[in-house]
Amino acid sequence: MNYIPLLFVLSAVPLLLANWFIAAMILGRDCAFLYEGGNITECAGGLSEEEMTATSGLIALVLLVIQMGLIVLVRRRTHGS
């Protein structure tokens, strides 16, 4: 039985979470409070904290698609040789 598709699907969620975490850390590294004592923050390039979280989620999805595509290409090349 071929377990590769099962492993491919099961690894997608942890890989997506890792991508999101990395993107959030990169975008959120310079988040700062706009007002002293307030809870309004501004992050990379003027994004709010909510916008930064949503943007990092979109970046994580794009990275996941690229990574899965690369996995398929490498698998086809190694399997074809």
Secondary structure by P-SEA (a helix, b strand, c coil): ccaaaaaaaaaaaaaaaaaaaaaaaaaaccccccccccccccccccccaaaaaaaaaaaaaaaaaaaaaaaaaaaaaaaac
